[in-house]
Amino acid sequence: MLLLLPRLFAVLCAFSLVAAACGGSDDASDTDEPVATTAPAATGDSEADDDAGDGSASDGDDAAGGDDPSSASAAIDRAGEVIRVGYVNNEGGNISLPEMRIGGEVAIDVINRNGGIHGAVIEPVVCLSDGTPESAINCAIKLIEEDVVMAYMGVELSSEAALGLWVDAGIPYVSSHSWGPTERNSPGAFLLHVATGAFAVGPAKTFKELGIDHIAVVIQDSSTALDFMDNIIAPVLEHHGINMSRIVVDIAAPDWTAAIAAAQSAGVDGMMGQLDEFGCIGMVGSAAASGFDKPIFAGSCSLYIDVLGPAALGTYTQGDQWVPWVAEFAPPEIQERLAAYAQDMTAAGHEQLIEGFAVAPYGAWREIEFVLETIEGPISAESITNAFANSGETPGWFGPNLRCGQAPWPPESSHCMSHIMVWQVVEAEDGTLRRVVVGDGPFDAYELSGL
């Protein structure tokens, strides 16, 4: 990922680095120009209960579940209607993540086969962007001309360039996460999952609970990353009574041995990184080689665990959704949904993507389904925007409930969620590495942020 800001998939630079590891780069477009197409339907079948369940075991009133938001409008009949939605995804360029499209397409196919939105069929009109501003703008223009009623971003790292076009056209901009700073506080933008700042709270909470009050924060040298360190990480750590020693590494030629030596010289009792996946590999691997035996929080990275093996033991990571690798700790209804997701992906011929990023758009589209079902009049760009803005609390598919329009993370008001959970890498009885959930699962990070 390019912005070096943490989120579910580590940081934006990690997308380009681990796409092959998560599978599915073969679907990338070979063309230089964005391609607008009507996406073919996936073929998977879901055996899960598609009604809104109890969801996630988060704290307080944010535990997913409650009444099905469509119950009040069960008599609506949209048979014969088609809901055309724009689906933009980075494929074919330096950043190519077809799984961020495929996961959503599989979910849309499941929704349509289960009756659609009160009988209406969702038709994704796909535009592949190569990650450049020009490509993002071209996709926006193409899809606006296609009269789509919503824009969904699988991943669009140049979203900043095109956001104004969507806003000016009155078309709601929806994604699982944010891909640029402006959309985090933009009217008409709805980012279903957790805000960026939440990823500073997981480490702070963990180190405080471990009784640690001095840590090294390792970050790669970029203006965005340094801004995140100064304006998010530093105040969150201070709120938790934790002192910070800053260690900045060169993105192009990082010296991880020197970085670990600096942490040891500073006398820290723990270390956290806000790094891309290769950065986490370098930091954790060098720490193990140097005999650094203090707790390490590797941001929200995951690839380093498979790459480093035993050297990753004891480290901590984090995420904002229940995902396949921690499914055994999820509430029963979430386990059922994760199992159905795996079945749907397998039936659609994408079994190799189950453990990767496809889980995010799949879950996001099942959440979008809940919101669309609340619309009683015609489905249009305006009614979808209003449905998100006035949706109150709606069920999360793989995680805590969404509160779109309520700004659960006020500094990033477009986000619909403020919960996160922490995982630790441990050794299973058979000698393999696994992740276990620390504590009770998702917690409201904003309440603990001090921001």
BAVEXTOR-754634 format. One line per field, with one value per residue (C-alpha): residue in three letters; residue number from 1; x, y, z. Coordinates in steps of 0.1 Angstrom, whole numbers. Each point is the difference from the previous one (the first is absolute). Layout:
res <- [ala | ...] .
n <- [NUM | ...] .
c1 <- [X | ...] .
c2 <- [Y | ...] .
c3 <- [Z | ...] .
***
This chain:
res <- [met | leu | leu | leu | leu | pro | arg | leu | phe | ala | val | leu | cys | ala | phe | ser | leu | val | ala | ala | ala | cys | gly | gly | ser | asp | asp | ala | ser | asp | thr | asp | glu | pro | val | ala | thr | thr | ala | pro | ala | ala | thr | gly | asp | ser | glu | ala | asp | asp | asp | ala | gly | asp | gly | ser | ala | ser | asp | gly | asp | asp | ala | ala | gly | gly | asp | asp | pro | ser | ser | ala | ser | ala | ala | ile | asp | arg | ala | gly | glu | val | ile | arg | val | gly | tyr | val | asn | asn | glu | gly | gly | asn | ile | ser | leu | pro | glu | met | arg | ile | gly | gly | glu | val | ala | ile | asp | val | ile | asn | arg | asn | gly | gly | ile | his | gly | ala | val | ile | glu | pro | val | val | cys | leu | ser | asp | gly | thr | pro | glu | ser | ala | ile | asn | cys | ala | ile | lys | leu | ile | glu | glu | asp | val | val | met | ala | tyr | met | gly | val | glu | leu | ser | ser | glu | ala | ala | leu | gly | leu | trp | val | asp | ala | gly | ile | pro | tyr | val | ser | ser | his | ser | trp | gly | pro | thr | glu | arg | asn | ser | pro | gly | ala | phe | leu | leu | his | val | ala | thr | gly | ala | phe | ala | val | gly | pro | ala | lys | thr | phe | lys | glu | leu | gly | ile | asp | his | ile | ala | val | val | ile | gln | asp | ser | ser | thr | ala | leu | asp | phe | met | asp | asn | ile | ile | ala | pro | val | leu | glu | his | his | gly | ile | asn | met | ser | arg | ile | val | val | asp | ile | ala | ala | pro | asp | trp | thr | ala | ala | ile | ala | ala | ala | gln | ser | ala | gly | val | asp | gly | met | met | gly | gln | leu | asp | glu | phe | gly | cys | ile | gly | met | val | gly | ser | ala | ala | ala | ser | gly | phe | asp | lys | pro | ile | phe | ala | gly | ser | cys | ser | leu | tyr | ile | asp | val | leu | gly | pro | ala | ala | leu | gly | thr | tyr | thr | gln | gly | asp | gln | trp | val | pro | trp | val | ala | glu | phe | ala | pro | pro | glu | ile | gln | glu | arg | leu | ala | ala | tyr | ala | gln | asp | met | thr | ala | ala | gly | his | glu | gln | leu | ile | glu | gly | phe | ala | val | ala | pro | tyr | gly | ala | trp | arg | glu | ile | glu | phe | val | leu | glu | thr | ile | glu | gly | pro | ile | ser | ala | glu | ser | ile | thr | asn | ala | phe | ala | asn | ser | gly | glu | thr | pro | gly | trp | phe | gly | pro | asn | leu | arg | cys | gly | gln | ala | pro | trp | pro | pro | glu | ser | ser | his | cys | met | ser | his | ile | met | val | trp | gln | val | val | glu | ala | glu | asp | gly | thr | leu | arg | arg | val | val | val | gly | asp | gly | pro | phe | asp | ala | tyr | glu | leu | ser | gly | leu] .
n <- [1 | 2 | 3 | 4 | 5 | 6 | 7 | 8 | 9 | 10 | 11 | 12 | 13 | 14 | 15 | 16 | 17 | 18 | 19 | 20 | 21 | 22 | 23 | 24 | 25 | 26 | 27 | 28 | 29 | 30 | 31 | 32 | 33 | 34 | 35 | 36 | 37 | 38 | 39 | 40 | 41 | 42 | 43 | 44 | 45 | 46 | 47 | 48 | 49 | 50 | 51 | 52 | 53 | 54 | 55 | 56 | 57 | 58 | 59 | 60 | 61 | 62 | 63 | 64 | 65 | 66 | 67 | 68 | 69 | 70 | 71 | 72 | 73 | 74 | 75 | 76 | 77 | 78 | 79 | 80 | 81 | 82 | 83 | 84 | 85 | 86 | 87 | 88 | 89 | 90 | 91 | 92 | 93 | 94 | 95 | 96 | 97 | 98 | 99 | 100 | 101 | 102 | 103 | 104 | 105 | 106 | 107 | 108 | 109 | 110 | 111 | 112 | 113 | 114 | 115 | 116 | 117 | 118 | 119 | 120 | 121 | 122 | 123 | 124 | 125 | 126 | 127 | 128 | 129 | 130 | 131 | 132 | 133 | 134 | 135 | 136 | 137 | 138 | 139 | 140 | 141 | 142 | 143 | 144 | 145 | 146 | 147 | 148 | 149 | 150 | 151 | 152 | 153 | 154 | 155 | 156 | 157 | 158 | 159 | 160 | 161 | 162 | 163 | 164 | 165 | 166 | 167 | 168 | 169 | 170 | 171 | 172 | 173 | 174 | 175 | 176 | 177 | 178 | 179 | 180 | 181 | 182 | 183 | 184 | 185 | 186 | 187 | 188 | 189 | 190 | 191 | 192 | 193 | 194 | 195 | 196 | 197 | 198 | 199 | 200 | 201 | 202 | 203 | 204 | 205 | 206 | 207 | 208 | 209 | 210 | 211 | 212 | 213 | 214 | 215 | 216 | 217 | 218 | 219 | 220 | 221 | 222 | 223 | 224 | 225 | 226 | 227 | 228 | 229 | 230 | 231 | 232 | 233 | 234 | 235 | 236 | 237 | 238 | 239 | 240 | 241 | 242 | 243 | 244 | 245 | 246 | 247 | 248 | 249 | 250 | 251 | 252 | 253 | 254 | 255 | 256 | 257 | 258 | 259 | 260 | 261 | 262 | 263 | 264 | 265 | 266 | 267 | 268 | 269 | 270 | 271 | 272 | 273 | 274 | 275 | 276 | 277 | 278 | 279 | 280 | 281 | 282 | 283 | 284 | 285 | 286 | 287 | 288 | 289 | 290 | 291 | 292 | 293 | 294 | 295 | 296 | 297 | 298 | 299 | 300 | 301 | 302 | 303 | 304 | 305 | 306 | 307 | 308 | 309 | 310 | 311 | 312 | 313 | 314 | 315 | 316 | 317 | 318 | 319 | 320 | 321 | 322 | 323 | 324 | 325 | 326 | 327 | 328 | 329 | 330 | 331 | 332 | 333 | 334 | 335 | 336 | 337 | 338 | 339 | 340 | 341 | 342 | 343 | 344 | 345 | 346 | 347 | 348 | 349 | 350 | 351 | 352 | 353 | 354 | 355 | 356 | 357 | 358 | 359 | 360 | 361 | 362 | 363 | 364 | 365 | 366 | 367 | 368 | 369 | 370 | 371 | 372 | 373 | 374 | 375 | 376 | 377 | 378 | 379 | 380 | 381 | 382 | 383 | 384 | 385 | 386 | 387 | 388 | 389 | 390 | 391 | 392 | 393 | 394 | 395 | 396 | 397 | 398 | 399 | 400 | 401 | 402 | 403 | 404 | 405 | 406 | 407 | 408 | 409 | 410 | 411 | 412 | 413 | 414 | 415 | 416 | 417 | 418 | 419 | 420 | 421 | 422 | 423 | 424 | 425 | 426 | 427 | 428 | 429 | 430 | 431 | 432 | 433 | 434 | 435 | 436 | 437 | 438 | 439 | 440 | 441 | 442 | 443 | 444 | 445 | 446 | 447 | 448 | 449 | 450 | 451] .
c1 <- [0 | 12 | -10 | 16 | -31 | -12 | -33 | -14 | 25 | 30 | 8 | -6 | 34 | -7 | -26 | 26 | 25 | -23 | -25 | 17 | 2 | -38 | -6 | -18 | 22 | -9 | -33 | 17 | -6 | 28 | -13 | 13 | -34 | -27 | -25 | -37 | -19 | -30 | 15 | -9 | -18 | 18 | -12 | 2 | -28 | -5 | -15 | 0 | -29 | 0 | -22 | 16 | 13 | 16 | 33 | 31 | 8 | 9 | -5 | -32 | -27 | 24 | -3 | -12 | -35 | -35 | -29 | 3 | -1 | -21 | -28 | -19 | 0 | -6 | -29 | 21 | 1 | 28 | -3 | 13 | 21 | 38 | 23 | 30 | 30 | 35 | 28 | 35 | 31 | 37 | 11 | 26 | 25 | 26 | -29 | -21 | -24 | -28 | -10 | -14 | -24 | -6 | -11 | -26 | -12 | -5 | -20 | -21 | -8 | -10 | -23 | -16 | -6 | -16 | -26 | 20 | -12 | -37 | 2 | 23 | 32 | 33 | 20 | 37 | 15 | 37 | 28 | 36 | 24 | 37 | 4 | 10 | -20 | -8 | -14 | -21 | -15 | -7 | -18 | -22 | -9 | -8 | -22 | -18 | -9 | -13 | -25 | 11 | -18 | 29 | 38 | 18 | 37 | 17 | 33 | 8 | 32 | -6 | -34 | 9 | 2 | -36 | -19 | -11 | -16 | -21 | -10 | -9 | -21 | -19 | 10 | 8 | 36 | 2 | 29 | 11 | 29 | 14 | 26 | 7 | -3 | -27 | -27 | 3 | -20 | -18 | -38 | -14 | 29 | -7 | 30 | -16 | 29 | 23 | 17 | 38 | 6 | -13 | 31 | 21 | -23 | 5 | 37 | -5 | -26 | 21 | 32 | -19 | -15 | 35 | 12 | 23 | 6 | 28 | 0 | 17 | -22 | 15 | -13 | 11 | 11 | -28 | -19 | -33 | 15 | 17 | -31 | -19 | 27 | -1 | -37 | -15 | 25 | 17 | -32 | -16 | 32 | 1 | -36 | 10 | 30 | 25 | 32 | 11 | 35 | -3 | 19 | -3 | 13 | 7 | -27 | 23 | 29 | -11 | 27 | -19 | 30 | 7 | -37 | 0 | 33 | -15 | -29 | 23 | 21 | -31 | -7 | -36 | -22 | -19 | -2 | -28 | 2 | -22 | 15 | -8 | 2 | 37 | 7 | -16 | 21 | 31 | -8 | -12 | 27 | 28 | -13 | 1 | 35 | 12 | -14 | -26 | -24 | -25 | -36 | -4 | -32 | 3 | -28 | -26 | 25 | -5 | 24 | 29 | -14 | 2 | 34 | 17 | -16 | 12 | 16 | -36 | -10 | -14 | -5 | -33 | -21 | -34 | -31 | -35 | -19 | -3 | 19 | 7 | 32 | -17 | -34 | 1 | -2 | -29 | -36 | -19 | -19 | 32 | 16 | -30 | 4 | 38 | -8 | -25 | 25 | 25 | -27 | -10 | 36 | 7 | -31 | 9 | 35 | 19 | 10 | 36 | -13 | -20 | 29 | 8 | -16 | -32 | -16 | -2 | -21 | -21 | -10 | -4 | -26 | -20 | -1 | -10 | -28 | -14 | 0 | -15 | -29 | -10 | -9 | -38 | -2 | 19 | 36 | 21 | 33 | -19 | -20 | 32 | 18 | -29 | -2 | 36 | -2 | -31 | 5 | 7 | 15 | 1 | 15 | 36 | 5 | 34 | 3 | -16 | -30 | 3 | -11 | 2 | -10 | 7 | 38 | 11 | 35 | -6 | 35 | -9 | -37 | -6 | 9 | -28 | 19 | 25 | 7 | 32 | 14 | 35 | 15 | 31 | 21 | 4 | 10 | -27 | 2 | 11 | 29 | -15 | -6 | -34 | -16 | -21 | -22 | 13 | -27 | -37 | 2 | -10 | 1 | -9 | 34 | -13 | -11 | 36 | 18 | 0 | -4] .
c2 <- [0 | 34 | 22 | -21 | 4 | -30 | -17 | -35 | -9 | 15 | 31 | 10 | -10 | -35 | -6 | 1 | -21 | -29 | -3 | -30 | -16 | 4 | -14 | 12 | 23 | -20 | 19 | 34 | 20 | 3 | 32 | 35 | 17 | -6 | -25 | 4 | -33 | -16 | -26 | -37 | -17 | -22 | -36 | -8 | -11 | 10 | -23 | 25 | 18 | 33 | 18 | 25 | -19 | 10 | 7 | 9 | -2 | 36 | 21 | 17 | 9 | -5 | -37 | -9 | -13 | 10 | 4 | -6 | 36 | -13 | -13 | 33 | 0 | -37 | 8 | 19 | -17 | 10 | -29 | 9 | 29 | 3 | 19 | 11 | 6 | 11 | -23 | 15 | -21 | 3 | -27 | -2 | 26 | 0 | -6 | -29 | -16 | -18 | -17 | 34 | -3 | -37 | -2 | 27 | -17 | -33 | 17 | 19 | -33 | -15 | 29 | -2 | -37 | 4 | 24 | 32 | 32 | -8 | -16 | 26 | -13 | 18 | 5 | 9 | 21 | -6 | 25 | -11 | 27 | -2 | 20 | 33 | 32 | 1 | -35 | 7 | 31 | -20 | -26 | 26 | 16 | -33 | -12 | 33 | -1 | -36 | 15 | -21 | 8 | -8 | -2 | -28 | -1 | -34 | 18 | 33 | 15 | 31 | 6 | 36 | 9 | -12 | 6 | 35 | -14 | -25 | 27 | 25 | -26 | -8 | -36 | -16 | -12 | -33 | -23 | -23 | 23 | 34 | 4 | 37 | 27 | 21 | -27 | -6 | 32 | 4 | 4 | -29 | -23 | -30 | -22 | -30 | -12 | 14 | 34 | 2 | 14 | -31 | -18 | 21 | -10 | -38 | 2 | 26 | -20 | -32 | 16 | 16 | -33 | -15 | 26 | 16 | 38 | 5 | -14 | 6 | 10 | -11 | 17 | 5 | 34 | 18 | 32 | -18 | -26 | 26 | 21 | -31 | -6 | 35 | 7 | -34 | -25 | 25 | 14 | -35 | -14 | 31 | -5 | -36 | 12 | -14 | 17 | -3 | -2 | 8 | -22 | 10 | -23 | 7 | -14 | -7 | -15 | -8 | -10 | -22 | -11 | 37 | 6 | -29 | 12 | 35 | -15 | -20 | 31 | 19 | -25 | -6 | -28 | -6 | 9 | 8 | 4 | 19 | -16 | -17 | -38 | 0 | 24 | -23 | -29 | 21 | 13 | -32 | -21 | 24 | 2 | -38 | -2 | 28 | -17 | 27 | -19 | 27 | 0 | 11 | 13 | -4 | 24 | -18 | -20 | -38 | -12 | 1 | -29 | -25 | 14 | 1 | -30 | -4 | 35 | 13 | -18 | 23 | 30 | 19 | 11 | 15 | 2 | 14 | -31 | -36 | -18 | -36 | -3 | 9 | -15 | -24 | 29 | 17 | -1 | -30 | 20 | 16 | -34 | -11 | 30 | -6 | -36 | 12 | 25 | -29 | -21 | 28 | 8 | -36 | -6 | 31 | -14 | 23 | -23 | 13 | 35 | -10 | 9 | 32 | 34 | -12 | -3 | 38 | 8 | -32 | 12 | 36 | -10 | -21 | 32 | 21 | -25 | 9 | 37 | -3 | -20 | 29 | 22 | 1 | 22 | -1 | -10 | 29 | 17 | 24 | -27 | -21 | 30 | 7 | -37 | -1 | 34 | -9 | -37 | 1 | -32 | -28 | -35 | -7 | -31 | -11 | 25 | 26 | 19 | 30 | 35 | 18 | 36 | 1 | 5 | -26 | 13 | 38 | 10 | -22 | 5 | -20 | -33 | -22 | -19 | 6 | -35 | -21 | -32 | -12 | -34 | -17 | -26 | -32 | -36 | -26 | -35 | -13 | 24 | 24 | 37 | 14 | 32 | 3 | 29 | 20 | 10 | -1 | 8 | 33 | 31 | 37 | 15 | 36 | -3 | -9 | 23 | 33 | 18] .
c3 <- [0 | -9 | 29 | 27 | 22 | 19 | -7 | -4 | -27 | 18 | -20 | -36 | -12 | 12 | -27 | -28 | 20 | 11 | -28 | -13 | 35 | 4 | -35 | -30 | -20 | -32 | -4 | -4 | -31 | -25 | -15 | 8 | 0 | 25 | -13 | 8 | -2 | 15 | 23 | -6 | 28 | 23 | 4 | 37 | 22 | 36 | 26 | 28 | 15 | -18 | 25 | 24 | 30 | 33 | -16 | 19 | 37 | 3 | 31 | 10 | -26 | -29 | -1 | -34 | -2 | 10 | -23 | -37 | -15 | -29 | 22 | 0 | -39 | -6 | -23 | -25 | -34 | -24 | -23 | -35 | 13 | -6 | 24 | -20 | 22 | -10 | 12 | -2 | 8 | -5 | -24 | -28 | 13 | 27 | 24 | -11 | 25 | -19 | 32 | 11 | -29 | 0 | 36 | -6 | -32 | 17 | 28 | -26 | -18 | 33 | 8 | -35 | 3 | 34 | -14 | -5 | 16 | 4 | -34 | -17 | -15 | 8 | -32 | 6 | -28 | 5 | -9 | 5 | 10 | -1 | 32 | -16 | 4 | -37 | 1 | 31 | -17 | -32 | 19 | 18 | -33 | -17 | 28 | 6 | -37 | 5 | 25 | 29 | 33 | 23 | -3 | 18 | 4 | 4 | 3 | -17 | 11 | -20 | 13 | 9 | -36 | -8 | 32 | -10 | -32 | 20 | 25 | -27 | -18 | 33 | -2 | 34 | 4 | 20 | 9 | 28 | 9 | -9 | -28 | 5 | 26 | -15 | -2 | 38 | 6 | -33 | -2 | -21 | 9 | 21 | 12 | 15 | 22 | 26 | -1 | -5 | 34 | 17 | -10 | 24 | 29 | -3 | 8 | 27 | 18 | -2 | 13 | 28 | 10 | -1 | 24 | -25 | 0 | -25 | -35 | -33 | -29 | -33 | -31 | -36 | -11 | -18 | 7 | 4 | 24 | 21 | 2 | 12 | 26 | 13 | -1 | 7 | 15 | 24 | 16 | 3 | 17 | 23 | 10 | 11 | 19 | -25 | -10 | -36 | -16 | -37 | -25 | -36 | -27 | -37 | -22 | -29 | 20 | 35 | 25 | 24 | 20 | 8 | 8 | 25 | 15 | 4 | 19 | 23 | 6 | 10 | 27 | -12 | 14 | -32 | -36 | -25 | -37 | -24 | -31 | -33 | -1 | -10 | 28 | 25 | -13 | 4 | 34 | 16 | -17 | 10 | 36 | 3 | -15 | 24 | 31 | 6 | 23 | 9 | -12 | -37 | -15 | -38 | -9 | -21 | -20 | -6 | -27 | 23 | 21 | -29 | -12 | 34 | 17 | 36 | 0 | -1 | 32 | 27 | -23 | -1 | -30 | -4 | -22 | -1 | -12 | 9 | -28 | -9 | 20 | 33 | -8 | 29 | 24 | -17 | 12 | -15 | -26 | -13 | -2 | -22 | -22 | -4 | -9 | -26 | -14 | -4 | -17 | -23 | -10 | -6 | -21 | -21 | -7 | 23 | 29 | -1 | 10 | 31 | 24 | -18 | -4 | -17 | 34 | 3 | -31 | 5 | 35 | -11 | -27 | 25 | 22 | -30 | -6 | 34 | -7 | -35 | 14 | 23 | -30 | -5 | -31 | -33 | 3 | -12 | 8 | 23 | 18 | 5 | 15 | 23 | 10 | 11 | 17 | 19 | 4 | 38 | 12 | -26 | 3 | -8 | -20 | 13 | 28 | 22 | -10 | -23 | 9 | -33 | 4 | 37 | -2 | 25 | -6 | 0 | -14 | -31 | -3 | -31 | 18 | 12 | 27 | 28 | 12 | -3 | 15 | 9 | -9 | 13 | -19 | 20 | -6 | -4 | 14 | -34 | -1 | -26 | 6 | 6 | 11 | 31 | 10 | 29 | 25 | -9 | -37 | -16 | 22 | -7 | -8 | -1 | 37 | 9 | -24 | 20 | -34] .
***
